[in-house]
Structure formats: C-alpha cells, structure tokens
Amino acid sequence: MNVFGRFLELSLNTSDIAASVQFYERLGFTQLMTGDTWPHPYGVLSDGRLCIGLHQRHGTSPLLSFVRPELARHLPELRAAGFEPHYTRLGDSDFHELQLHDPTGQGIALLEARTFSPARRAQASSLCGWFSGYSMPAIDTEAAQAFWEHAGFVALDLPDEPLMQLALTSDTLTLTLHRPRVLESPLLVFTDPEMPERLTRLASMDIQGSGDLPRGLDRQSNALLESPEGTQLLLLQAES
C-alpha cells in the first residue's frame, strides 16, 4: 500500500449530478450505495475497476481520493515525508480529510474511511472497455515521477506508447503522464482490441466522440468522450 492509503474514487465536482449519473449509466457504469458522509448530493458509479464519485459541490476537481485510516495520527508522518497538505479537516467531530497537490497540480484527497459500500458482486466492464489508468498532463515528468515514487508508486517506462510518457502503478491504481500538447486535461483511459466495435455500438446509442482526438489517432478505432461535468474519457484500440 502506498503512503496515501488505498485508492477509493476519482472525485469529480458537477453542477448537475443527475446529468452526470445518467451519462455514466449509459456507458454501463453501475451506481453503488453511498453513506451520509457528505452534506452535498453525492453518487458513486463503478465499472468494476474504477469508482467515480460525483459531488455536487464547489472546490478542487478532479481529486484522486484515497482512504487512510487513523488519518490524524498519520499526519505528522506524512509531513515528515514531505507531503504537506494545503487543506485539513481533522476536528474531533469532523469526518477527517486532507488535500494536497502533486507537481502537475493534480489534486489528492486523503479520507479517514470509505464513503460508499463496495459492489456486492463482480461487475462487467463498461461499454468503454478496460479501464487502464488515469492520465495527467505533465511538463516536468521527473518531478511528478519523484513525487509518486516517494508515495510508494512504481514507475514503468512506456517505450512503444506514442501518447503516454510514463506509467506509475500501485496495487489499486495506475497513473500515466501525457504531454500537455497532446491534451491539456486529465484523462480516464480505456482500452480494448475490439474498440471499433465498441465505438459502433456507442454511435448507435447516439454517444459520439468529440472532435479533439489527439493527432495520429484513427477516428474509426479511437474516441474521446466528454461527460456533462467536463471529464474526458479516451477510448483507445489496444493491440490484440
């Protein structure tokens, strides 16, 4: 386990939680049972590998949210390791949480406990394919690599990957770094050798990709979708 804890969800802010829920449900994500941790409207959807937390609130978004039990007790340890939060809520009557940023500006949240129940049974993948990782735009890849390796992630080179520069993996999450000129926003990346068939099915449901697909990608085999809250999902054809 990395020092941040176990990955819980990609936390996304949305001004219209119903529209966002409907979008992910159409893609085959399933709603999970949430608790009453947050005072704002909150929903979680999963494809069996990735959990997306939809928060109808203001603040930093997207957040990579992790669970670290006894969070307040571990704060001195985190600070000693160089992970200084810019926000903490650790009062005796509070649900404990803290937030920090990595060198790319990616928001990270640490929570003291889960905020939803895990799926009761195995789930099939969504219509998007296999969730392969969360990709962040990075100018200084060395600084990002050093940060995440210090947190306990393991770096992997991607010599044959034209879009992603580096992969960093832990037991529950894979992060990749892409050049900002490829796309300026973070990406949820899904892959499948039979992606063209998936795209045909999505098109039959009137789910179309945007026109901002990175240069060099065949539009018949790859697509870039955008959710109502602005999250970008990159669907890539994988090698067989």
C-alpha positions in Angstrom: 0.0 0.0 0.0 1.3 3.5 -0.8 1.6 6.1 1.9 -1.7 7.8 0.8 -3.6 4.6 1.5 -6.0 2.6 -0.7 -7.4 4.3 -3.8 -11.1 5.0 -3.3 -12.5 7.0 -6.2 -11.9 9.7 -8.7 -13.8 12.6 -7.1 -15.5 14.9 -9.6 -17.5 18.1 -9.0 -20.6 18.5 -11.0 -23.3 21.2 -11.1 -25.9 18.7 -12.3 -25.4 15.3 -10.6 -28.4 13.8 -12.3 -27.0 14.5 -15.8 -23.6 13.1 -14.8 -25.1 10.0 -13.3 -27.2 9.4 -16.5 -24.1 9.8 -18.7 -22.1 7.2 -16.9 -25.0 4.8 -16.6 -25.5 5.0 -20.4 -21.9 3.9 -20.7 -22.6 0.9 -18.5 -21.4 2.1 -15.1 -23.4 0.9 -12.1 -24.4 3.0 -9.1 -23.1 1.9 -5.7 -24.7 2.6 -2.3 -23.3 5.8 -0.7 -23.3 6.7 3.0 -24.2 10.0 4.6 -20.7 11.3 5.0 -21.1 14.4 2.8 -23.8 17.1 3.3 -24.0 17.7 -0.5 -25.6 15.4 -3.2 -23.2 12.6 -3.8 -23.2 9.5 -6.0 -20.8 6.8 -7.0 -20.6 4.7 -10.1 -18.3 1.9 -11.0 -17.3 -0.3 -13.9 -15.8 -2.9 -11.6 -12.3 -1.4 -11.7 -12.8 2.3 -11.4 -15.1 4.2 -9.0 -16.2 7.7 -9.9 -17.5 9.9 -7.1 -19.8 12.6 -8.3 -20.1 15.6 -5.9 -22.5 18.4 -6.4 -20.2 20.9 -4.7 -17.5 23.5 -5.3 -13.8 23.0 -4.7 -10.9 21.2 -6.3 -11.8 18.8 -9.0 -10.8 16.2 -10.1 -9.4 14.6 -6.9 -7.7 11.3 -6.6 -9.2 10.2 -3.3 -7.6 7.6 -1.0 -8.6 6.1 2.3 -6.1 6.3 5.1 -7.5 5.0 8.4 -6.5 7.0 11.5 -5.6 9.9 9.3 -5.0 12.4 12.0 -2.5 10.1 13.7 -0.6 9.7 10.4 -0.4 13.4 9.5 3.0 14.0 11.2 4.4 11.1 9.3 3.1 12.5 6.0 4.5 15.9 6.7 7.9 14.4 7.7 7.9 12.7 4.4 7.4 16.0 2.6 3.7 15.6 1.8 2.3 18.9 3.1 -1.5 19.4 2.8 -3.0 22.7 1.8 -6.3 21.8 3.4 -7.1 19.8 6.6 -10.3 19.0 8.4 -9.3 17.0 11.5 -11.6 18.2 14.3 -12.9 15.9 16.9 -16.5 15.9 15.4 -15.4 16.1 11.8 -15.0 13.4 9.1 -11.3 13.6 8.8 -9.8 14.6 5.4 -6.9 16.5 3.9 -5.9 17.6 0.5 -2.6 18.2 -1.3 -1.3 18.6 -4.9 1.3 16.7 -6.9 3.8 18.6 -9.1 1.4 18.5 -12.1 -1.2 20.3 -10.0 -3.3 17.1 -9.6 -5.5 17.3 -6.5 -5.2 14.4 -4.0 -7.6 13.8 -1.1 -7.0 11.5 1.9 -10.0 10.4 3.8 -10.3 8.5 7.1 -12.8 6.0 5.9 -14.8 4.8 2.9 -17.8 6.9 1.8 -19.7 4.2 -0.1 -20.2 0.4 0.0 -18.2 -1.8 -2.4 -20.1 -3.7 -5.0 -21.7 -6.9 -3.7 -20.9 -8.9 -6.8 -18.4 -8.8 -9.7 -19.2 -6.2 -12.4 -18.7 -6.4 -16.1 -16.6 -3.7 -17.7 -18.4 -0.7 -19.1 -19.1 0.0 -22.8 -15.8 2.0 -22.8 -13.7 -1.1 -22.4 -10.9 -1.9 -19.8 -10.0 1.0 -17.5 -6.3 1.1 -17.9 -5.4 4.2 -15.9 -5.8 7.9 -15.1 -3.5 10.1 -17.2 -2.3 13.6 -16.2 -0.7 16.3 -18.3 2.8 16.9 -17.1 5.6 19.2 -18.2 8.1 18.2 -15.6 7.8 14.4 -15.7 10.8 13.9 -13.5 9.3 15.9 -10.6 6.0 14.0 -11.0 7.8 10.7 -11.1 9.8 11.5 -7.9 6.6 12.6 -6.1 4.6 9.5 -6.9 7.6 7.1 -6.3 8.1 8.7 -2.9 4.5 8.0 -2.2 5.0 4.3 -3.0 4.1 4.0 -6.7 6.4 2.1 -9.1 7.4 3.7 -12.3 7.3 1.9 -15.6 8.6 3.1 -19.0 6.2 3.1 -22.0 8.7 3.0 -24.9 6.0 2.0 -27.5 3.3 4.3 -26.3 3.0 7.4 -28.5 0.7 9.4 -26.2 1.8 8.5 -22.6 5.3 9.2 -21.4 5.4 7.2 -18.1 3.2 4.9 -16.1 3.2 4.8 -12.2 1.4 1.9 -10.6 0.3 0.8 -7.1 -1.8 -2.1 -6.0 -5.1 -0.3 -6.9 -4.4 2.4 -9.4 -2.3 3.1 -12.4 -1.3 6.7 -13.3 0.2 7.8 -16.6 1.6 11.1 -17.7 1.0 12.7 -21.1 2.3 15.8 -22.7 0.1 18.8 -22.4 0.2 19.4 -26.1 -1.5 16.0 -26.5 -4.4 17.1 -24.3 -4.4 19.8 -21.6 -6.8 17.9 -19.4 -6.5 14.8 -17.3 -7.9 11.7 -18.9 -9.7 8.4 -18.0 -8.1 5.9 -20.4 -9.9 2.8 -21.5 -8.6 0.2 -24.0 -9.8 -2.8 -26.0 -8.5 -4.7 -29.0 -12.1 -4.5 -30.3 -12.6 -0.8 -29.7 -14.0 -0.2 -33.2 -16.9 -2.5 -32.4 -17.5 -0.7 -29.1 -17.5 2.7 -30.9 -20.1 1.4 -33.4 -22.3 0.4 -30.5 -21.8 3.7 -28.8 -22.7 5.5 -32.0 -25.9 3.5 -32.3 -26.8 4.9 -28.9 -26.1 8.4 -30.1 -22.9 8.7 -28.0 -20.4 10.4 -30.2 -16.7 11.3 -29.6 -15.6 14.9 -29.7 -13.5 16.4 -32.5 -10.5 17.0 -30.3 -9.0 13.5 -30.6 -5.1 13.6 -30.3 -3.3 13.8 -33.6 -2.3 10.5 -35.1 -5.2 8.5 -33.7 -7.6 6.9 -36.2 -11.2 8.1 -35.5 -12.5 4.7 -36.6 -10.7 3.0 -33.8 -10.4 5.6 -31.0 -12.5 8.2 -29.5 -12.6 11.0 -26.9 -15.8 11.4 -24.9 -16.7 14.2 -22.6 -19.1 13.9 -19.7 -21.5 16.7 -18.6 -19.2 17.8 -15.8 -16.3 18.0 -18.3 -14.4 14.8 -17.6 -12.6 13.4 -20.7 -12.6 9.7 -21.4 -10.1 8.5 -24.0 -11.0 5.2 -25.7 -8.1 3.5 -27.4 -7.7 0.5 -29.6 -5.3 -1.9 -27.8 -3.0 -4.4 -29.5 -4.5 -7.9 -29.7 
